[in-house]
Amino acid sequence: MRCDPRPRFLLAENNRGPASAVHRFALHRVRDTESGMTDLALDSIKPAPRAATAWDRLKTNRNWLGAWFMLPAAAFLILFLAYPLGLGVWLSFTDARLGRGGEFVGFENYEYLWDDSTFWLSVFNTLLYTGVASTIKFAVGLYLALLLNERLPFKAIIRAVVLIPFIVPTVLSAIAFWWLFDPQFSIISWSLKKMHLITTNIDFLGEVWNARWSVIFANVWRGVPFVAITLLAGLQTVSPSLYEAATIDGATSWQRFRYITYPLLTPIIAVVMTFSVLFTFTDFQLIWVMTRGGPVNATHLMATFSYQRAIMSGYLGEGAAISTAMIPFLLFAILVSWFGLQRRKWQQGESND
Amino acid sequence: MTKFTRRALVQGGTAMGAAGALTGPALLDWAKAWAQAAPWKPEKGAKLSMLRWKYFVQAEDDAFVKLCEAFTKATGVKVDISRESYEDVQPKASVAANTGTGPDLFWGLYSLPHLFPQKCMDVTDVADYLGKKYGGWVPSAVQYGKSGNKWICIPICYSGNMLNYRIDASNKAGFSKFPDKSDAFLEYAKAMKAQNTPGGFALGHASGDGNGWVYWCLWSQGGNAVDKSDKVIINSPETAKALEYAKQLYGAMIPGVASWNDASNNKAFLGGEINWTDNGISIYVAAQKDPTKKQIADDMNHSFWPVGPVGHPTELHLMYPVLAMTYTKYPQACKALMAFMLEADNFNPWIESAQGYLTHCLNAYDANPVWTADPKRAPFREAAKRSLTAGGLGSVGEKAATAIADFVVLDMFANYCLGREDVKGSIAIAERQLKRIYR
């Protein structure tokens, strides 16, 4: 490792005057990082310094200092992320009730859930909800991104408009959807009736599959802008010269998409879809406002079911077990995209960082 | 903290819109005389804090604040009131009981004191005093109030849930009198649907209206979640009968009830979409207040729940008990306030201000003018008397409260009515859940 030349210069100065704080610091640094040769030089300049103690070394160790700088952030993460997560996992092994501690019961909560048809229904709902909503969000988002990347009149305004569903607080949009899907006052049913397409109101949230598609639709509406805008940002990093070259080679627009856009966009797609899947998987507000998990638990996601059992019914331990059961799924989603990213790096031959 | 601002706000509000009967020096004189005579002498320098459920009717809260102010003037004991939505009182009280610190008094929902009976102050003397003076307690209030031989809380009031119906449409369907038997009610529902004026009960996760009707249905057919010793007995032919009854009734309801929450039937009724449902008096009050809904207010009435084959009323109404924690430093002041709240001079104007949302549980208050001023409120007068407790045949307490909060019975009915499960399957799911709750 090469040494910064400045300390040597400072050292020379040090010879003639009293060592200022800065000088001393620089001096220690040299000592710390350099080999015995510098020490020798030091000895010849400064008369008999006391032997460097372990504390001296520690005081000036960059890693040590770095650890201190990191401490607030680490404390924050431990206090507000790691501790609650750990506590949640611990609670899932107890029979804690709301407002009072519990005793360790081992896997009792998990055993109960294993035979609980409502729990498995919520797992099924969560996977369906996440799978279908994420796929549609990706397809529609990519389509919108490609569209917005074209030359369009009023491009800036259209791009801003696309973001609106993302800006509206989730609870508000959920309430709006709740009214749109109301069994008696739905504007959709009303319009279709006026157009004589249907004779009775559509029971959006009262029929099992209607309710599932309705909440998925609401989630897609809310999630598309995030995917679209992020992919659009990715699209704009693709160099136009690649497209020019491809056009000259006579590539069709599908080929341009398949062999230029898609490969260059994949890292961003991986990141966006990871986030999208995580958000969808852990969704709570939309469901809670629109259906509270009904009809007959047909739209309960693991998150809402956990809240129902832990807070509404007071079975904190069981609720914690349900939310702990989400962790493997989430880890799986993260790992898939992580390894996916690794592979792509290798594919594109980007071995250096 | 927020307590001060809230209190300041409420005080400001009261000053502007004072409830007539309560004001004036007469009340103060009476309160002072009461304090002299009352068997409970508050400790020197006593100060009380109370956490109560958040009001539905502003006038009720105003009247309550007035009442507490009179108490302060008469006894010198300050009362600090904070409010929480009624579902949130329970967790806060549980934590307070566990840690031994917090408000002295909690005013929450039905089973609250039974979550920690040994942490509730023995208020048998207050209950006896009030019971003797005001014509005795209604039976369900005794069940809610007592743990063993001790009273651990004072039942203050009920919030009734009755049938709401449109008069004209019912007449047209051939029911000039609202059916008082469950079989006749089923015919009524079918006739209403046939003439295109259907009604409906919430079958979604609606804590009040949804649980209200499914428990009525289960009990009216002789079904029960648990027996007297809290043994789960849901798996019975009577439960199956109740499910069959509910399915027929569901067939006669307006489509969409499976997604209803507590607010859905209110807006559907006020929007003229449904012609019968179960609710508190709020639909009626809202219709009266809104000039455009006047014809609905005029054309609607309330009724008791129809009686089923079991031959007695099987209704479930919410009860609001007030309890004092054993950790309070001022037990005498707590008792004095509890008794003071239910004395006629305080309670009458207070229950009147609630416009029928709340029902007394001391028999003497049947005479309150709130019930006679408007005959359409009359069914709500009987809410406390006709109510069973949340536990059904079994104990009142945490287990019963959990079963209700987890919608075990509601989901059983919804499962069958929506055709998700057959009779056996729906009962089996509920039985399994109940067995865990009641283990």
Interface residues (C-beta under 8 A of the other chain):
Chain A: R97 L98 G99 R100 G101 Y112 D115 D116 S117 T118 F181 D182 P183 Q184 F185 T200 N201 D203 F204 L205 G206 E207 V208 A211 T291 R292 G293 G294 P295 V296 N297 A298 Q308 R309 I311 M312 S313 G314 Y315
Chain B: Q90 P91 A93 S94 V95 A97 N98 L115 L203 G204 H205 I254 P255 G256 V257 A258 S259 W260 N261 S264 K267 A268 G271 E273 I274 E398 T402 A405 D406 D411 A414 N415 L418 R420 I429 R432 R436
